[in-house]
Amino acid sequence: MKRSIGEKASFLERREDVHLCNSVLDLRCLEELREIDKHEIIAKISEIIGPNPQNLCLAEKIFESVKFNITRYVLHHEYCRNNSIRRRLLIWLDSKVNPSEEAALASFMHKYLE
């Protein structure tokens, strides 16, 4: 039985999905990798702010306050132009960027799109 192009693309998309929860690494290793990546970003922000040791704390606050906004920006404006993206991810990001609007968005999605 031959698959259509759409079916092939769907099959390939499912196979290419990466789920860290299915990783060969255990939960402690995944958490450590997460913290290493986070620290590297915070260190870069701190370098831009300046050499004062207190800037590391400020850099962490900046990271926590804008991480979802930056992710949303990159996905919407850089990644999505050439690639498809799952609706659930965009909805999740929107809920993180605008937590006060999450209930209204979830209600709309449930009523009209599911």
C-alpha positions as CSV (number, residue, x, y, z in Angstrom):
1,M,0.0,0.0,0.0
2,K,1.5,3.3,-1.1
3,R,1.2,6.4,1.2
4,S,0.3,9.8,-0.1
5,I,2.7,12.7,0.2
6,G,0.7,14.1,3.1
7,E,0.8,10.8,4.9
8,K,4.5,10.5,4.4
9,A,5.1,14.0,5.7
10,S,2.9,13.3,8.7
11,F,4.8,10.0,9.4
12,L,8.2,11.8,9.1
13,E,7.0,14.6,11.3
14,R,6.0,12.1,14.1
15,R,9.4,10.3,13.8
16,E,11.4,13.5,14.0
17,D,9.7,14.7,17.2
18,V,12.2,14.7,20.1
19,H,10.8,14.1,23.6
20,L,13.3,14.6,26.4
21,C,11.0,12.5,28.6
22,N,11.9,9.6,26.4
23,S,15.6,10.3,26.6
24,V,18.2,7.7,27.5
25,L,19.3,10.1,30.1
26,D,17.8,9.9,33.6
27,L,15.8,12.7,35.2
28,R,18.8,14.0,37.2
29,C,20.9,14.3,34.0
30,L,18.1,16.1,32.2
31,E,17.7,18.5,35.1
32,E,21.4,19.2,35.1
33,L,21.5,19.8,31.4
34,R,18.6,22.3,31.8
35,E,20.5,24.1,34.6
36,I,23.7,24.3,32.5
37,D,21.8,25.8,29.5
38,K,20.0,28.2,31.8
39,H,23.3,29.3,33.4
40,E,25.0,29.9,30.1
41,I,22.2,32.2,29.0
42,I,22.3,34.0,32.3
43,A,26.0,34.4,32.1
44,K,25.7,35.9,28.6
45,I,23.1,38.4,29.8
46,S,25.3,39.3,32.8
47,E,28.3,39.9,30.5
48,I,26.2,42.4,28.5
49,I,25.1,44.2,31.7
50,G,28.6,44.5,33.0
51,P,31.2,43.0,35.3
52,N,29.5,43.8,38.7
53,P,28.8,40.5,40.6
54,Q,25.3,41.7,41.5
55,N,24.5,41.7,37.8
56,L,24.3,37.9,37.8
57,C,21.2,38.1,40.0
58,L,19.8,40.8,37.8
59,A,20.6,38.7,34.7
60,E,18.6,35.8,36.2
61,K,15.6,38.0,36.8
62,I,15.8,39.3,33.2
63,F,16.0,35.7,31.9
64,E,13.0,34.6,34.0
65,S,10.9,37.6,32.9
66,V,11.6,37.3,29.2
67,K,12.3,33.6,28.4
68,F,8.9,32.8,27.0
69,N,8.6,36.0,25.1
70,I,12.0,35.3,23.4
71,T,11.0,31.7,22.7
72,R,7.7,32.9,21.2
73,Y,9.4,35.5,19.1
74,V,12.0,33.1,17.7
75,L,9.4,30.4,16.9
76,H,6.9,32.9,15.3
77,H,9.3,35.0,13.4
78,E,12.3,32.9,12.6
79,Y,11.4,29.2,12.8
80,C,7.8,29.3,11.5
81,R,8.6,31.0,8.3
82,N,10.2,27.9,6.9
83,N,8.8,25.2,9.1
84,S,5.5,24.1,10.5
85,I,4.9,24.2,14.2
86,R,2.4,22.5,16.4
87,R,-0.6,24.6,17.5
88,R,-0.4,23.2,21.1
89,L,3.1,24.6,21.4
90,L,2.1,28.1,20.3
91,I,-1.0,28.0,22.6
92,W,1.2,27.0,25.5
93,L,3.7,29.8,24.8
94,D,0.9,32.3,24.5
95,S,-0.3,31.2,27.9
96,K,3.1,31.7,29.4
97,V,3.6,35.1,27.8
98,N,0.1,36.3,28.7
99,P,-1.0,34.2,31.8
100,S,-3.9,36.6,32.5
101,E,-5.4,35.7,29.2
102,E,-4.9,31.9,29.5
103,A,-8.4,31.0,30.6
104,A,-10.0,33.0,27.8
105,L,-7.7,31.4,25.2
106,A,-8.3,27.9,26.5
107,S,-12.0,28.4,26.4
108,F,-11.9,29.7,22.9
109,M,-9.7,26.8,21.7
110,H,-11.9,24.2,23.4
111,K,-15.1,25.8,21.9
112,Y,-14.0,26.5,18.4
113,L,-10.9,24.4,17.5
114,E,-11.3,21.1,19.2
